[in-house]
């Protein structure tokens, strides 16, 4: 399948992966700060295997996790992580769903990039792919990612929170929170944002 993706945002490109992304991808996955809410950092071999699975997901489904690059005058863009949509390869307790996820290099935290890129991914998933519902989940201790989910307008499904089956009982990351967003709720929220923008523009224009 041809890999397409979301339109560029004000500051970012969400694009297909290339071999040049492997090295910075390895470095990001080996950073203990980036991987603090994962069971461990990744070796180069593990990182390459994940890279290959991401590319294979695109080939199979026509969408996936896109390489995330900061816009630059040269047009090439510096790799800063990934954001996008994927179908979990394991049996989730909430059934088959499309998940939105992100991971950024530590130098690019705290600048709104994750929210900006994830919002573009949601728009692509709902408007182009016509997905009915998109979910996101993370370890309960990962408040940074949970705040991104909240900024995206996702709803915490407390009844759907779960213990990750790949982690042993009592593991610090075992408990996971589940967030959901439907296409209908996304459309309603976007209409609300558009009305707000129009009112604001009218107010300042007078």
C-alpha positions in Angstrom: 0.0 0.0 0.0 1.1 3.6 -0.6 2.1 5.3 2.6 0.3 8.6 2.9 -0.1 10.7 6.0 -1.4 13.8 7.6 -0.9 17.2 6.1 2.0 19.2 7.6 1.2 21.2 10.7 2.5 24.7 11.4 5.8 23.4 12.7 6.0 19.7 11.8 6.1 17.1 9.1 4.5 13.7 9.6 6.2 11.6 6.9 7.1 8.1 5.8 10.2 6.5 7.4 13.6 6.3 5.7 16.8 4.5 6.5 18.4 7.7 7.7 15.9 7.7 10.6 17.3 4.5 12.1 20.2 6.1 13.9 18.2 8.9 15.7 15.5 6.4 16.4 18.0 4.1 18.1 19.3 7.1 20.1 15.8 8.1 21.2 15.0 4.5 22.3 18.2 4.2 24.3 17.5 7.4 26.3 16.5 6.5 29.8 14.6 9.8 30.1 12.4 9.1 27.1 11.9 5.4 28.1 11.2 6.1 31.8 7.6 4.9 31.5 8.5 1.8 29.5 9.9 -1.4 31.0 13.4 -0.6 29.7 15.4 1.2 27.1 16.0 -0.6 23.8 19.2 -2.0 22.4 20.1 -1.2 18.8 18.8 -4.6 17.8 15.5 -4.1 19.6 15.1 -0.6 18.1 15.8 -1.9 14.6 13.2 -4.6 15.1 10.6 -2.0 16.2 11.5 0.2 13.2 10.9 -2.7 10.9 7.6 -3.5 12.5 6.5 0.1 12.1 7.4 0.1 8.4 5.6 -3.3 8.0 2.5 -1.9 9.6 2.4 0.9 7.0 2.8 -1.7 4.2 0.0 -3.8 5.5 -2.6 -1.2 6.5 -1.7 1.9 4.6 -1.2 4.0 7.8 0.7 3.7 11.0 3.2 5.6 13.1 4.7 8.4 11.1 8.2 9.7 11.5 8.0 13.2 13.0 10.3 16.0 11.7 10.6 19.6 12.6 10.2 21.9 9.6 13.4 23.6 8.4 14.1 26.0 5.5 16.0 23.2 3.7 12.7 21.2 3.6 14.4 18.0 4.9 13.4 18.4 8.5 15.1 17.1 11.6 13.9 13.8 13.0 12.4 14.4 16.5 10.4 11.2 17.1 7.1 9.6 15.9 3.4 10.1 16.2 0.5 8.3 14.6 -2.0 5.5 14.4 -1.5 1.8 14.9 -3.4 -1.4 15.5 -1.9 -3.1 18.6 -0.4 -6.5 17.8 -1.4 -8.0 21.1 -4.9 -9.0 22.4 -6.1 -5.8 24.2 -8.7 -6.1 27.0 -10.9 -3.5 25.2 -11.0 -5.3 21.8 -9.5 -4.5 18.5 -9.1 -0.7 18.2 -6.9 1.8 16.4 -4.5 3.5 18.9 -2.9 6.9 18.7 0.6 7.1 20.2 3.7 9.3 20.2 7.4 9.3 21.3 9.6 12.3 21.1 13.3 12.9 21.6 13.9 14.5 25.0 15.2 17.7 23.6 11.8 18.3 22.0 9.7 17.8 25.1 7.6 20.6 26.6 7.1 22.5 23.3 3.7 21.3 22.3 5.0 19.1 19.5 3.3 15.9 20.7 -0.1 17.5 20.9 0.3 19.3 17.6 1.3 16.1 15.8 -1.3 14.0 17.5 -4.1 16.4 16.6 -3.0 16.1 12.9 -3.0 12.3 13.3 -6.5 12.3 14.7 -7.8 14.5 11.9 -6.3 12.0 9.4 -7.8 9.1 11.2 -11.3 10.5 11.5 -11.5 12.6 8.3 -9.5 10.5 5.8 -9.6 6.9 7.2 -13.1 7.4 8.6 -12.2 5.5 11.8 -15.2 5.5 14.2 -13.1 5.5 17.4 -9.5 6.0 18.4 -8.0 5.0 21.7 -4.9 5.8 23.6 -3.4 4.2 26.7 -0.3 4.5 28.9 1.0 3.5 32.2 -0.9 5.2 35.0 2.3 6.9 36.2 2.9 8.5 32.8 1.2 11.8 33.6 2.9 13.6 30.8 1.3 11.4 28.1 -2.0 11.4 29.9 -2.0 15.2 29.8 -1.5 15.1 26.0 -4.6 12.8 25.8 -6.6 15.3 27.8 -5.5 18.2 25.6 -6.6 16.3 22.6 -10.1 16.1 24.0 -10.0 12.3 24.7 -12.2 10.9 27.4 -10.8 8.8 30.3 -12.7 5.5 30.3 -12.0 4.7 34.0 -13.9 1.4 33.7 -11.6 0.4 30.9 -8.3 0.9 32.8 -6.4 -2.3 32.9 -3.3 -4.2 34.0 -1.0 -4.8 31.0 -0.8 -8.5 30.4 2.8 -8.4 29.3 3.9 -7.1 32.7 4.2 -9.1 35.9 1.8 -8.5 38.8 3.1 -5.6 41.0 5.3 -4.1 38.3 5.4 -0.3 38.6 4.0 0.1 35.0 1.4 -2.7 35.2 -1.7 -0.4 35.7 -2.7 1.4 32.5 -5.2 4.1 31.9 -7.4 4.1 28.8 -8.7 7.1 26.8 -11.2 7.2 24.0 -12.3 9.6 21.3 -15.1 9.0 18.8 -15.3 10.6 15.3 -18.6 12.2 16.4 -17.1 13.8 19.5 -14.1 14.9 17.4 -16.3 16.6 14.9 -18.4 18.3 17.6 -15.3 19.6 19.4 -13.9 20.9 16.1 -17.1 22.8 15.3 -16.9 24.3 18.7 -13.3 25.4 18.1 -14.2 26.9 14.8 -17.1 28.9 16.3 -14.8 30.2 19.0 -12.2 31.2 16.4 -14.9 33.1 14.4 -16.2 34.9 17.5 -12.7 35.9 18.5 -11.8 37.1 15.0 -15.1 39.1 14.9 -14.4 40.7 18.3 -10.9 41.8 17.4 -11.9 43.0 13.9 -14.4 45.5 15.2 
